[in-house]
Amino acid sequence: MPGRVLITSRSFLHEVPEAMQVLCDAGLEPVVQIRDVPWAEKDLTRMVVGVEGVVAGLDPFTARVLAAGSRLRIISRNGVGVDAIDVEAASARGIYVTNAGPAVANSVADLTLAMVLSLARQIPQAWAETRAGQWRRRVGFDLAEKILGIIGTGHIGREVAARARAFGMHIVAHDAKPDRAWAAAASVDYLSLTDLLQRADIVSLHVPLTPTTRDLVGWDQFCLMKPSAYLVNTSRGGVVNEQALYRALSAGLLAGAALDVLEEEPPQGSPLLTDPRVLITPHIGSATREATVAACMIAARNVSAVLTGGEPFSAVNLHAVTRRDSGDQSGACD
């Protein structure tokens, strides 16, 4: 009997048919369950029964859902974030969790720089005023010689640094695990979070949402920023405390913000939606044809590899699962 693969990602089904073909060529049986918004936990507990793999969007694969999927061997995201998946519970059950890794780095970095430019030159405001019949020459600022603070220097953060450098910006960074060799080659200075927030003209977030990074930037952090500084978030909504952001903007602690991600998507009644200093887009960071194709193909190949007896290419919990499978529960360092 072929391995059954639950598909909950709309883009995987509708936009990249070649990714679905990867599964079929591997002799796997797709089970399609898609809708416009992520499925609820109660729906997923029913859907995972009898399936061995999942190609997931932003659906919540909680410990309860994983417990219902007794045959599950892999949950493959066709994106970067895995915060909707209980990775620890998956590891305990020997279930690989994979993401698309660098597939979306270019697209998210491009959007980040588009947001930086929009903030610097007030492009959305100028466009809205021109459409309304006004002819106002808004005065912005050059990016050259400004300091960009990048929080998180993974694939996306590094691509943002490369683009910003082309505009003549000075780059400083903060990361829980700094890569000194990359920083030296890229002329990037690692700083403490406090120092970065105090120095940067623009702060750009590129970290996953974890218990450690939730509310990473809140009231105390906004108090450290320059009143002329801007915040850009293209990572995950929960990294920024949105109530604190609104208070900080109201108090004049920073000049504005650009957000591609929010704590609640789509937002319901957020005061940030009415603040003219805030640019909000509907989580479109990876929404390019190139990124979608690459991410879906990686997701398909991860599932195909695992369900045909191999290992995934981009598991976020590879070592945890392999230790479990080998019977090593000691937790010793690799």
GUVEXBA-245443 format. One line per 10 residues: number of its first residue (from 0); for each residue z, y, x of N, C-alpha, C. Coordinates in Angstrom, 1 decimal. Example, Ala and Ser with C-alpha at 12.3 -4.5 7.8 and 13.67 -1.06 7.14 Angstrom:
2
0	7.8:-5.7:13.2:7.8:-4.5:12.3:7.8:-3.3:13.2 ~ 7.1:-2.2:12.8:7.1:-1.1:13.7:7.9:0.0:12.9
This chain:
334
0	0.0:-1.2:0.8:0.0:0.0:0.0:0.0:1.3:0.9 ~ -0.9:2.2:0.6:-1.0:3.4:1.5:0.2:4.3:1.3 ~ 0.6:5.0:2.4:1.7:5.9:2.3:1.4:7.0:1.4 ~ 2.4:7.4:0.5:2.2:8.5:-0.4:2.7:9.8:0.1 ~ 1.9:10.8:0.0:2.3:12.1:0.6:2.3:13.2:-0.6 ~ 3.5:13.8:-0.8:3.6:14.8:-1.8:3.1:16.1:-1.2 ~ 2.2:16.8:-2.0:1.6:18.1:-1.6:2.2:19.1:-2.6 ~ 3.0:20.1:-2.0:3.4:21.2:-2.9:2.9:22.5:-2.4 ~ 2.1:22.5:-1.4:1.5:23.8:-0.9:0.2:24.1:-1.5 ~ 0.1:25.2:-2.1:-1.2:25.6:-2.8:-2.3:25.8:-1.8
10	-2.0:26.5:-0.7:-3.1:26.7:0.3:-3.7:25.4:0.9 ~ -2.8:24.4:1.1:-3.2:23.1:1.6:-4.3:22.5:0.7 ~ -4.0:22.6:-0.6:-4.9:22.0:-1.6:-6.2:22.8:-1.8 ~ -6.0:24.1:-2.0:-7.2:24.9:-2.5:-8.0:25.6:-1.4 ~ -7.4:25.8:-0.2:-8.0:26.6:0.8:-8.5:25.9:2.0 ~ -8.0:24.7:2.3:-8.3:23.9:3.5:-8.6:22.5:3.1 ~ -9.7:22.2:2.4:-10.0:20.8:2.0:-10.1:19.9:3.2 ~ -10.4:20.4:4.4:-10.5:19.5:5.6:-9.2:19.0:6.0 ~ -8.1:19.7:5.6:-6.7:19.2:5.9:-6.4:18.0:5.0 ~ -6.8:18.1:3.7:-6.6:17.0:2.8:-7.4:15.7:3.3
20	-8.6:16.0:3.9:-9.4:14.9:4.4:-8.7:14.2:5.5 ~ -7.9:14.9:6.3:-7.2:14.2:7.4:-6.3:13.2:6.9 ~ -5.6:13.5:5.8:-4.7:12.5:5.1:-5.5:11.3:4.6 ~ -6.6:11.6:3.9:-7.4:10.5:3.3:-8.0:9.6:4.4 ~ -8.4:10.2:5.5:-9.0:9.5:6.6:-7.9:8.5:7.2 ~ -6.7:8.9:7.1:-5.6:8.1:7.7:-5.1:7.0:6.7 ~ -5.8:7.0:5.6:-5.5:6.0:4.6:-4.3:6.3:3.7 ~ -3.9:7.6:3.7:-2.7:8.0:2.9:-3.1:8.5:1.5 ~ -2.2:8.4:0.6:-2.4:8.8:-0.8:-1.8:10.1:-1.1 ~ -2.5:11.2:-1.3:-1.9:12.5:-1.7:-1.4:12.4:-3.1
30	-0.3:13.0:-3.3:0.3:13.2:-4.7:0.5:14.7:-4.9 ~ -0.4:15.3:-5.6:-0.4:16.8:-5.7:0.5:17.3:-6.8 ~ 1.4:18.2:-6.4:2.3:18.9:-7.4:2.4:20.3:-6.9 ~ 1.6:21.2:-7.5:1.6:22.6:-7.1:1.8:23.5:-8.2 ~ 2.4:24.7:-7.9:2.4:25.8:-8.9:2.6:27.1:-8.1 ~ 2.6:28.2:-8.8:2.6:29.5:-8.2:3.8:29.9:-7.4 ~ 5.0:29.3:-7.9:6.2:29.6:-7.2:6.8:28.3:-6.7 ~ 7.8:28.4:-5.7:8.4:27.1:-5.2:9.1:26.3:-6.4 ~ 9.1:25.0:-6.2:9.7:24.1:-7.1:11.2:24.3:-7.0 ~ 11.9:24.0:-8.1:13.4:24.0:-8.1:13.9:22.6:-7.5
40	15.1:22.6:-7.1:15.7:21.4:-6.6:15.6:20.2:-7.6 ~ 15.9:20.5:-8.8:15.9:19.4:-9.8:14.5:18.8:-10.0 ~ 13.5:19.6:-9.8:12.1:19.1:-9.9:11.8:18.2:-8.6 ~ 12.2:18.7:-7.5:11.9:18.0:-6.2:12.6:16.7:-6.1 ~ 13.8:16.6:-6.7:14.5:15.3:-6.6:13.8:14.2:-7.4 ~ 13.0:14.6:-8.4:12.2:13.6:-9.1:10.9:13.4:-8.3 ~ 10.3:14.4:-7.7:9.0:14.3:-7.1:9.0:13.4:-5.8 ~ 10.1:13.5:-5.1:10.2:12.8:-3.8:10.4:11.3:-3.9 ~ 10.7:10.8:-5.1:11.0:9.4:-5.2:9.7:8.6:-4.9 ~ 9.7:7.7:-4.0:8.6:6.8:-3.7:7.6:7.4:-2.7
50	7.8:8.7:-2.2:6.9:9.2:-1.3:7.4:9.1:0.2 ~ 6.5:9.0:1.1:6.9:8.9:2.5:6.8:10.2:3.3 ~ 6.0:11.1:2.8:5.8:12.4:3.5:5.6:13.5:2.5 ~ 5.8:14.7:3.0:5.6:15.9:2.2:4.9:17.0:3.0 ~ 3.9:17.6:2.4:3.4:18.9:2.9:3.9:20.0:2.0 ~ 4.9:20.8:2.6:5.7:21.7:1.8:5.3:23.1:2.0 ~ 5.4:23.9:0.9:5.4:25.3:1.0:6.8:25.8:1.3 ~ 7.3:26.7:0.4:8.6:27.2:0.5:9.6:26.6:-0.4 ~ 9.4:25.4:-0.8:10.2:24.6:-1.7:11.5:24.2:-1.0 ~ 12.7:24.2:-1.8:14.0:23.9:-1.2:14.3:22.4:-1.1
60	14.1:21.9:0.1:14.4:20.5:0.4:15.8:20.4:0.8 ~ 16.7:20.4:-0.1:18.1:20.3:0.1:18.6:18.9:0.4 ~ 19.9:18.8:0.8:20.4:17.5:1.1:20.3:16.6:-0.1 ~ 20.5:17.1:-1.3:20.3:16.4:-2.5:18.9:15.8:-2.7 ~ 17.9:16.7:-2.5:16.6:16.3:-2.6:16.2:15.2:-1.6 ~ 16.7:15.4:-0.4:16.4:14.4:0.7:17.1:13.0:0.3 ~ 18.2:13.1:-0.3:18.9:11.8:-0.7:18.1:11.1:-1.7 ~ 17.4:11.8:-2.5:16.6:11.1:-3.6:15.3:10.5:-3.0 ~ 14.9:11.0:-1.8:13.7:10.4:-1.2:14.0:9.4:-0.2 ~ 14.3:8.2:-0.7:14.8:7.1:0.2:13.7:6.7:1.2
70	12.4:6.9:0.9:11.4:6.5:1.7:10.8:7.6:2.6 ~ 11.4:8.8:2.5:10.9:10.0:3.2:11.0:9.7:4.8 ~ 9.9:10.1:5.4:9.9:10.0:6.9:9.5:11.4:7.5 ~ 8.9:12.3:6.8:8.5:13.6:7.4:8.3:14.6:6.2 ~ 8.8:15.8:6.5:8.5:17.0:5.7:7.8:18.0:6.6 ~ 6.6:18.2:6.3:5.7:19.0:7.2:5.4:20.4:6.5 ~ 5.9:21.5:7.1:5.6:22.8:6.6:4.3:23.3:7.2 ~ 3.4:23.9:6.3:2.2:24.6:6.8:2.5:26.1:7.0 ~ 3.6:26.3:7.6:4.1:27.7:8.0:5.1:27.5:9.1 ~ 5.8:28.6:9.4:6.7:28.6:10.5:8.1:28.3:10.1
80	8.6:29.1:9.0:10.0:29.0:8.6:10.4:27.6:8.0 ~ 11.5:27.1:8.4:12.0:25.9:7.8:13.4:26.1:7.2 ~ 13.7:27.4:6.9:15.0:27.7:6.3:15.2:27.1:4.9 ~ 14.2:26.8:4.2:14.3:26.1:2.9:14.6:24.6:3.0 ~ 14.6:24.1:4.2:14.8:22.7:4.4:16.2:22.5:5.1 ~ 17.0:21.5:4.6:18.2:21.2:5.3:17.9:20.3:6.4 ~ 17.6:20.9:7.6:17.2:20.2:8.8:18.3:19.2:9.3 ~ 19.5:19.6:9.2:20.6:18.7:9.6:20.7:17.5:8.8 ~ 20.5:17.6:7.5:20.6:16.5:6.6:19.3:15.6:6.8 ~ 18.2:16.2:7.0:17.0:15.5:7.3:17.1:14.6:8.6
90	17.7:15.3:9.6:17.9:14.6:10.9:18.8:13.4:10.7 ~ 19.8:13.5:9.9:20.8:12.5:9.7:20.1:11.3:9.0 ~ 19.1:11.5:8.3:18.4:10.5:7.6:17.1:10.0:8.3 ~ 16.9:10.5:9.5:15.8:10.1:10.3:14.5:10.7:9.8 ~ 14.5:11.8:9.2:13.3:12.5:8.6:12.9:13.6:9.5 ~ 11.7:13.5:10.0:11.2:14.6:10.8:10.9:15.9:10.0 ~ 11.2:17.0:10.5:10.9:18.3:9.9:9.9:19.0:10.9 ~ 8.8:19.4:10.5:7.8:20.0:11.4:7.3:21.3:10.8 ~ 6.9:22.2:11.7:6.3:23.5:11.2:4.9:23.7:11.9 ~ 4.3:24.8:11.6:3.0:25.1:12.2:3.0:25.8:13.5
100	4.2:26.1:14.0:4.4:26.6:15.4:3.5:27.9:15.6 ~ 2.7:27.8:16.7:2.0:29.0:17.1:0.7:29.3:16.2 ~ 0.5:28.5:15.2:-0.7:28.6:14.4:-0.8:30.0:13.7 ~ 0.3:30.6:13.4:0.3:31.8:12.6:0.7:33.0:13.5 ~ 0.9:32.8:14.8:1.4:33.8:15.7:0.4:35.1:15.7 ~ -0.9:34.9:15.8:-1.8:36.0:15.8:-1.8:36.8:14.5 ~ -1.8:36.1:13.4:-1.8:36.8:12.1:-0.6:37.6:11.8 ~ 0.6:37.0:12.1:1.9:37.7:11.9:2.0:38.9:12.9 ~ 1.6:38.7:14.1:1.6:39.8:15.1:0.7:40.9:14.7 ~ -0.5:40.6:14.2:-1.4:41.6:13.7:-0.8:42.4:12.6
110	-0.2:41.8:11.6:0.4:42.5:10.5:1.6:43.4:11.0 ~ 2.3:42.8:12.0:3.4:43.6:12.5:2.9:44.9:13.1 ~ 1.8:44.9:13.9:1.3:46.1:14.5:0.7:47.0:13.5 ~ 0.1:46.4:12.4:-0.4:47.2:11.3:0.7:48.0:10.6 ~ 1.9:47.3:10.5:3.0:48.0:9.9:3.6:49.1:10.8 ~ 3.6:48.8:12.1:4.1:49.8:13.1:3.2:51.0:13.0 ~ 1.8:50.8:13.0:0.9:51.9:12.9:1.0:52.7:11.6 ~ 1.3:51.9:10.5:1.4:52.6:9.2:2.6:53.5:9.2 ~ 3.7:53.0:9.8:4.9:53.8:9.8:4.7:55.1:10.7 ~ 4.0:54.8:11.9:3.9:55.9:12.8:3.0:57.0:12.3
120	1.9:56.6:11.5:1.0:57.6:11.0:1.1:57.9:9.5 ~ 2.1:57.2:8.8:2.3:57.4:7.4:1.0:57.2:6.6 ~ 0.4:56.1:6.9:-0.9:55.8:6.3:-0.8:55.5:4.8 ~ 0.2:54.7:4.4:0.3:54.4:2.9:0.5:55.7:2.1 ~ 1.4:56.6:2.6:1.7:57.8:1.9:0.4:58.7:1.9 ~ -0.3:58.8:3.0:-1.5:59.6:3.0:-2.5:59.1:2.0 ~ -2.7:57.8:2.0:-3.7:57.2:1.1:-3.3:57.5:-0.4 ~ -2.0:57.3:-0.7:-1.6:57.6:-2.1:-1.8:59.0:-2.5 ~ -1.4:59.9:-1.6:-1.6:61.4:-1.9:-3.1:61.7:-2.1 ~ -3.9:61.2:-1.2:-5.3:61.5:-1.3:-5.9:61.0:-2.6
130	-5.5:59.8:-3.0:-6.0:59.3:-4.3:-5.5:60.1:-5.5 ~ -4.3:60.7:-5.3:-3.8:61.6:-6.4:-4.4:63.0:-6.4 ~ -5.3:63.2:-5.5:-6.0:64.5:-5.5:-5.4:65.5:-4.5 ~ -4.4:65.1:-3.7:-3.9:66.0:-2.7:-4.6:65.9:-1.4 ~ -4.5:66.9:-0.6:-5.2:66.9:0.7:-4.2:67.4:1.7 ~ -3.2:66.5:2.1:-2.1:66.9:2.9:-2.2:66.1:4.3 ~ -2.2:66.9:5.3:-2.3:66.3:6.7:-0.9:66.0:7.2 ~ -0.5:64.8:7.0:0.9:64.3:7.4:0.9:64.2:9.0 ~ 2.0:64.6:9.6:2.1:64.6:11.0:2.9:63.4:11.4 ~ 2.3:62.5:12.2:3.0:61.3:12.6:3.4:61.4:14.1
140	3.4:60.2:14.8:3.7:60.2:16.2:2.9:59.2:17.0 ~ 2.6:59.4:18.2:1.9:58.4:19.1:2.8:57.3:19.4 ~ 2.2:56.1:19.6:3.0:54.9:20.0:3.2:54.9:21.5 ~ 2.2:55.5:22.2:2.4:55.5:23.7:3.7:56.1:24.1 ~ 4.3:55.5:25.0:5.6:55.9:25.6:6.8:55.6:24.7 ~ 6.6:55.2:23.5:7.7:54.8:22.6:8.2:53.4:23.0 ~ 9.5:53.2:22.6:10.2:51.9:22.9:10.2:51.0:21.7 ~ 9.6:49.9:21.9:9.6:48.8:20.9:10.6:47.8:21.2 ~ 11.6:47.6:20.3:12.6:46.5:20.5:12.2:45.3:19.7 ~ 11.9:44.2:20.4:11.6:42.9:19.8:12.8:42.0:19.8
150	13.2:41.6:18.6:14.3:40.7:18.5:13.7:39.3:18.1 ~ 13.7:38.4:19.1:13.1:37.1:19.0:11.8:37.1:19.7 ~ 11.8:36.3:20.8:10.6:36.3:21.7:10.0:34.9:21.7 ~ 9.8:34.3:20.5:9.0:33.1:20.4:7.5:33.4:20.4 ~ 6.7:32.5:19.8:5.3:32.7:19.8:4.9:34.1:19.2 ~ 5.5:34.4:18.1:5.1:35.7:17.4:5.6:36.9:18.2 ~ 6.8:36.9:18.6:7.4:38.0:19.3:6.6:38.3:20.6 ~ 6.1:37.3:21.3:5.3:37.5:22.5:4.0:38.1:22.2 ~ 3.4:37.7:21.1:2.1:38.2:20.7:2.2:39.7:20.3 ~ 3.3:40.0:19.6:3.6:41.4:19.3:3.7:42.2:20.5
160	4.4:41.7:21.5:4.6:42.4:22.8:3.3:42.7:23.5 ~ 2.4:41.7:23.5:1.1:41.9:24.1:0.3:43.0:23.4 ~ 0.3:43.0:22.1:-0.4:44.1:21.3:0.2:45.4:21.6 ~ 1.5:45.5:21.5:2.2:46.8:21.7:1.9:47.4:23.1 ~ 1.9:46.5:24.1:1.6:47.0:25.4:0.3:47.7:25.5 ~ -0.7:47.2:24.7:-2.0:47.8:24.7:-2.0:49.2:24.2 ~ -1.0:49.6:23.4:-0.8:50.9:22.9:0.0:51.8:23.8 ~ 0.4:51.2:24.9:1.2:52.0:25.9:2.7:52.1:25.6 ~ 3.1:51.1:24.8:4.6:51.1:24.4:5.4:50.4:25.5 ~ 6.6:50.8:25.6:7.6:50.1:26.5:8.3:49.1:25.6
170	8.4:47.9:26.2:8.9:46.8:25.4:10.3:46.4:25.9 ~ 11.3:46.3:25.0:12.6:45.7:25.3:12.8:44.6:24.3 ~ 13.6:43.6:24.7:13.7:42.4:23.8:15.1:41.9:23.8 ~ 15.4:41.1:22.8:16.7:40.4:22.7:16.4:39.0:22.2 ~ 17.0:38.0:22.8:16.8:36.6:22.3:18.0:35.8:22.7 ~ 18.4:34.9:21.9:19.6:34.1:22.2:19.3:33.2:23.4 ~ 18.0:32.9:23.6:17.6:32.1:24.8:16.5:32.8:25.5 ~ 16.9:33.9:26.3:15.8:34.7:27.0:15.0:33.9:28.0 ~ 13.7:34.2:28.0:12.8:33.5:28.9:12.5:34.6:30.0 ~ 13.3:34.5:31.1:13.2:35.5:32.2:11.8:35.5:32.9
180	11.2:34.3:33.0:9.9:34.2:33.7:8.9:35.0:32.9 ~ 8.9:34.7:31.6:7.9:35.4:30.7:8.1:36.9:30.7 ~ 9.4:37.3:30.6:9.7:38.7:30.6:9.3:39.4:31.9 ~ 9.5:38.8:33.0:9.0:39.4:34.3:7.5:39.6:34.3 ~ 6.8:38.5:33.9:5.3:38.6:33.9:4.8:39.6:32.9 ~ 5.5:39.8:31.7:5.1:40.7:30.7:5.7:42.1:30.8 ~ 6.4:42.3:31.8:7.1:43.7:32.0:8.0:44.0:30.8 ~ 8.8:43.0:30.4:9.7:43.2:29.2:11.1:43.1:29.8 ~ 12.0:44.0:29.3:13.4:44.0:29.7:14.2:43.4:28.6 ~ 15.0:42.3:28.9:15.9:41.8:27.9:17.2:42.6:27.9
190	17.7:42.9:26.7:18.9:43.7:26.6:19.8:43.0:25.6 ~ 21.0:43.4:25.6:21.9:43.0:24.5:21.4:43.6:23.2 ~ 21.8:43.0:22.1:21.4:43.5:20.8:21.9:44.9:20.6 ~ 23.1:45.2:21.0:23.6:46.6:20.9:22.7:47.6:21.6 ~ 22.4:47.3:22.9:21.6:48.2:23.7:20.2:48.3:23.2 ~ 19.6:47.3:22.7:18.3:47.3:22.1:18.2:48.3:20.9 ~ 19.2:48.1:20.0:19.2:48.9:18.8:19.4:50.4:19.1 ~ 20.2:50.7:20.2:20.5:52.1:20.5:19.3:52.7:21.2 ~ 18.4:51.9:21.9:17.3:52.5:22.6:16.0:52.5:21.9 ~ 15.8:51.6:21.0:14.4:51.4:20.5:14.0:52.5:19.5
200	12.8:52.9:19.5:12.2:53.7:18.5:11.7:52.9:17.3 ~ 11.3:51.7:17.6:10.9:50.8:16.5:11.6:49.4:16.8 ~ 12.2:48.8:15.9:12.8:47.5:16.0:12.0:46.5:15.2 ~ 11.6:45.4:15.8:10.8:44.4:15.1:11.4:43.1:15.2 ~ 11.6:42.4:14.0:12.3:41.2:13.9:11.4:40.0:13.9 ~ 11.7:39.0:14.7:10.9:37.8:14.8:11.8:36.5:15.1 ~ 12.8:36.3:14.2:13.7:35.2:14.4:13.7:34.4:13.1 ~ 14.0:33.1:13.2:14.1:32.2:12.0:15.4:32.6:11.3 ~ 15.5:32.2:10.0:16.7:32.4:9.2:17.6:31.2:9.4 ~ 18.7:31.4:10.0:19.7:30.4:10.2:21.1:31.0:9.9
210	22.1:30.2:9.8:23.4:30.8:9.6:23.8:31.9:10.6 ~ 23.3:31.7:11.8:23.6:32.7:12.9:22.8:34.0:12.7 ~ 21.6:33.9:12.2:20.8:35.1:12.0:20.8:35.8:10.7 ~ 21.5:35.1:9.7:21.6:35.8:8.4:22.4:37.1:8.5 ~ 21.8:38.1:7.9:22.5:39.5:8.0:22.6:39.9:9.5 ~ 21.7:39.5:10.3:21.7:39.9:11.7:21.7:41.4:11.9 ~ 21.0:42.0:11.0:20.9:43.5:11.0:21.5:44.0:9.7 ~ 22.7:44.6:9.8:23.4:45.1:8.7:23.9:46.5:9.0 ~ 24.9:46.9:8.2:25.4:48.3:8.3:25.8:48.7:9.8 ~ 26.6:47.8:10.4:27.0:48.1:11.8:25.8:48.3:12.7
220	24.8:47.5:12.5:23.6:47.6:13.4:22.8:48.9:13.1 ~ 22.7:49.2:11.8:22.0:50.5:11.5:22.7:51.7:12.0 ~ 24.0:51.6:12.1:24.8:52.7:12.7:24.5:53.0:14.2 ~ 23.9:51.9:14.8:23.6:52.1:16.2:22.2:52.7:16.5 ~ 21.4:52.6:15.5:20.0:53.0:15.7:19.8:54.6:15.7 ~ 18.7:55.0:16.3:18.4:56.4:16.2:18.0:56.8:14.8 ~ 18.4:58.0:14.4:18.0:58.5:13.1:16.4:58.6:12.9 ~ 15.7:58.6:14.1:14.3:58.7:14.1:13.6:57.3:14.2 ~ 14.4:56.3:14.2:13.9:54.9:14.5:13.5:54.3:13.2 ~ 12.6:53.2:13.3:12.1:52.4:12.2:12.4:51.0:12.4
230	12.5:50.2:11.3:12.7:48.8:11.3:11.5:48.1:10.7 ~ 11.1:47.0:11.4:10.0:46.2:10.9:10.5:44.8:10.8 ~ 10.3:44.1:9.6:10.7:42.7:9.5:9.6:41.9:8.9 ~ 9.0:41.0:9.7:8.0:40.1:9.3:8.5:38.7:9.5 ~ 9.8:38.5:9.6:10.3:37.1:9.8:10.8:36.5:8.5 ~ 12.1:36.8:8.2:12.6:36.2:6.9:13.6:37.3:6.3 ~ 13.6:37.4:5.0:14.3:38.4:4.3:15.8:38.5:4.6 ~ 16.4:37.3:4.7:17.8:37.2:4.8:18.3:37.7:6.2 ~ 17.4:37.9:7.1:17.8:38.4:8.4:18.3:39.9:8.3 ~ 17.8:40.6:7.3:18.3:42.0:7.1:19.1:42.1:5.9
240	20.2:42.7:6.0:21.1:43.0:4.8:20.4:44.2:4.0 ~ 19.8:43.9:2.9:19.0:44.9:2.2:19.9:46.0:1.6 ~ 21.0:45.6:1.1:21.9:46.7:0.6:22.3:47.6:1.7 ~ 22.6:47.1:2.9:23.0:48.0:4.0:21.8:48.8:4.4 ~ 20.6:48.2:4.4:19.4:49.0:4.7:19.2:50.2:3.8 ~ 19.3:50.0:2.5:19.2:51.0:1.5:20.3:52.1:1.8 ~ 21.5:51.7:2.0:22.6:52.7:2.3:22.2:53.5:3.6 ~ 21.7:52.8:4.6:21.4:53.4:5.8:20.3:54.4:5.7 ~ 19.3:54.1:4.9:18.2:55.0:4.7:18.7:56.2:3.9 ~ 19.6:56.0:2.9:20.1:57.1:2.1:21.0:58.0:2.9
250	21.7:57.4:3.9:22.5:58.2:4.8:21.8:58.8:6.0 ~ 20.5:58.6:6.1:19.8:59.1:7.2:20.0:58.5:8.6 ~ 20.4:57.2:8.5:20.7:56.5:9.8:19.4:56.0:10.5 ~ 18.3:55.9:9.7:17.0:55.6:10.3:16.0:56.2:9.4 ~ 14.7:56.3:10.0:13.7:57.0:9.4:12.9:56.3:8.3 ~ 12.8:54.9:8.4:12.1:54.2:7.5:12.0:52.7:7.9 ~ 11.3:51.9:7.1:11.2:50.5:7.3:10.0:49.9:6.7 ~ 9.5:48.8:7.3:8.4:48.1:6.8:8.8:46.6:6.7 ~ 8.7:46.0:5.5:9.2:44.7:5.2:8.1:43.8:4.6 ~ 7.8:42.7:5.2:6.8:41.8:4.6:7.6:40.6:3.9
260	8.9:40.6:4.1:9.8:39.6:3.6:11.0:40.2:3.0 ~ 11.5:39.6:1.9:12.7:40.0:1.2:13.6:38.9:0.9 ~ 14.9:39.2:0.6:15.8:38.1:0.3:15.4:37.4:-1.0 ~ 14.9:38.2:-2.0:14.4:37.6:-3.2:12.9:37.9:-3.3 ~ 12.1:36.8:-3.4:10.6:37.0:-3.5:10.0:36.3:-4.7 ~ 9.4:37.0:-5.7:9.2:38.5:-5.7:10.5:39.2:-6.0 ~ 10.6:40.4:-5.6:11.9:41.2:-5.8:12.1:41.6:-7.2 ~ 13.3:41.6:-7.7:13.6:42.0:-9.0:14.6:43.2:-9.0 ~ 14.0:44.4:-9.2:14.8:45.6:-9.3:15.4:46.1:-8.0 ~ 14.9:45.7:-6.9:15.5:46.2:-5.6:15.2:47.7:-5.5
270	16.2:48.5:-5.1:16.0:50.0:-4.9:15.1:50.3:-3.8 ~ 14.9:49.3:-2.9:13.9:49.5:-1.8:12.5:49.7:-2.3 ~ 12.2:49.2:-3.4:10.9:49.3:-4.0:10.5:50.7:-4.4 ~ 11.5:51.5:-4.6:11.3:52.9:-5.1:11.5:53.9:-4.0 ~ 11.8:53.5:-2.8:12.1:54.4:-1.7:10.8:54.6:-0.9 ~ 10.3:55.9:-0.9:9.0:56.2:-0.3:9.0:56.0:1.2 ~ 10.2:55.8:1.8:10.2:55.5:3.3:10.1:54.1:3.6 ~ 9.9:53.2:2.6:9.9:51.8:2.8:8.5:51.2:2.4 ~ 7.9:50.6:3.3:6.6:49.9:3.1:6.9:48.4:2.9 ~ 6.5:47.9:1.7:6.7:46.5:1.4:5.4:45.8:1.1
280	5.2:44.6:1.7:4.1:43.8:1.4:4.6:42.4:0.9 ~ 3.8:41.6:0.2:4.2:40.4:-0.5:4.1:39.2:0.4 ~ 4.8:39.2:1.6:4.9:38.0:2.4:3.5:37.5:2.8 ~ 2.7:38.4:3.4:1.4:38.1:3.8:1.2:37.9:5.3 ~ 2.2:37.8:6.0:2.1:37.7:7.5:1.1:36.7:8.0 ~ 1.2:35.5:7.4:0.3:34.4:7.8:-1.0:34.3:6.9 ~ -1.2:35.3:6.1:-2.3:35.1:5.1:-3.6:35.6:5.6 ~ -4.1:34.9:6.6:-5.5:35.1:7.1:-6.2:33.7:7.0 ~ -7.5:33.7:7.0:-8.2:32.5:6.9:-7.9:31.6:8.1 ~ -7.9:32.3:9.3:-7.8:31.5:10.5:-6.4:30.8:10.6
290	-5.4:31.6:10.2:-4.0:31.1:10.3:-3.8:30.0:9.3 ~ -4.4:30.2:8.1:-4.2:29.2:7.0:-4.8:27.8:7.4 ~ -6.0:27.9:8.0:-6.7:26.7:8.4:-5.9:26.0:9.5 ~ -5.5:26.7:10.5:-4.8:26.1:11.6:-3.5:25.5:11.2 ~ -2.7:26.3:10.3:-1.4:25.8:9.9:-1.5:24.5:9.0 ~ -2.5:24.5:8.1:-2.7:23.3:7.3:-3.2:22.1:8.1 ~ -4.0:22.3:9.0:-4.5:21.2:9.9:-3.3:20.6:10.7 ~ -2.5:21.5:11.2:-1.3:21.0:11.9:-0.4:20.2:11.0 ~ -0.2:20.7:9.8:0.7:20.0:8.8:0.1:18.7:8.5 ~ -1.2:18.6:8.3:-1.8:17.3:8.0:-1.7:16.3:9.2
300	-1.9:16.8:10.4:-1.9:15.9:11.5:-0.5:15.4:11.8 ~ 0.5:16.3:11.6:1.9:15.8:11.7:2.2:14.7:10.8 ~ 1.8:14.8:9.5:2.1:13.8:8.5:1.3:12.5:8.9 ~ 0.1:12.7:9.2:-0.8:11.5:9.6:-0.2:10.8:10.8 ~ 0.2:11.5:11.8:0.8:10.9:13.0:2.0:10.0:12.7 ~ 2.9:10.6:11.9:4.2:9.9:11.6:4.0:8.7:10.7 ~ 3.1:8.9:9.7:3.0:7.8:8.7:2.0:6.7:9.2 ~ 1.4:6.9:10.4:0.6:5.8:11.0:1.3:5.3:12.3 ~ 2.6:5.6:12.4:3.3:5.0:13.5:3.6:5.8:14.7 ~ 3.2:7.1:14.7:3.3:7.9:15.9:4.4:8.9:15.8
310	4.4:9.9:16.6:5.4:11.0:16.6:4.7:12.3:16.2 ~ 5.4:13.2:15.5:4.8:14.5:15.2:4.5:15.4:16.4 ~ 3.7:16.4:16.2:3.3:17.2:17.3:4.2:18.5:17.4 ~ 4.9:18.8:16.3:5.6:20.1:16.3:6.9:20.0:15.4 ~ 7.7:18.9:15.7:8.9:18.7:15.0:10.0:19.7:15.5 ~ 10.8:20.3:14.6:11.9:21.1:15.0:13.1:20.3:15.3 ~ 13.1:19.0:14.9:14.3:18.1:15.1:13.9:16.8:15.8 ~ 12.9:16.9:16.7:12.4:15.7:17.3:13.5:14.9:18.0 ~ 14.3:15.6:18.8:15.3:15.0:19.6:16.4:14.3:18.7 ~ 16.8:15.0:17.7:17.8:14.5:16.8:17.3:13.2:16.1
320	16.1:13.2:15.7:15.6:12.0:15.0:15.4:10.8:16.0 ~ 14.9:11.1:17.2:14.7:10.1:18.2:16.0:9.5:18.7 ~ 17.0:10.3:18.8:18.3:9.8:19.2:18.9:8.9:18.1 ~ 18.7:9.3:16.9:19.2:8.5:15.7:18.5:7.2:15.7 ~ 17.1:7.2:15.9:16.4:5.9:15.9:16.7:5.0:17.0 ~ 17.1:5.6:18.2:17.5:4.8:19.3:18.9:4.3:19.3 ~ 19.6:4.8:18.2:21.0:4.3:18.1:22.0:5.2:18.9 ~ 21.5:6.3:19.6:22.4:7.1:20.3:23.0:8.2:19.5 ~ 24.2:8.1:19.1:24.9:9.1:18.2:25.9:9.8:19.0 ~ 25.8:9.8:20.3:26.8:10.4:21.2:26.8:11.9:21.2
330	25.6:12.5:20.9:25.4:13.9:21.0:25.3:14.4:22.4 ~ 25.1:13.5:23.4:25.1:14.0:24.8:23.8:14.9:25.0 ~ 23.9:15.8:26.0:22.8:16.7:26.3:21.6:15.9:26.8 ~ 20.4:16.3:26.4:19.2:15.6:26.9:19.0:16.1:28.3
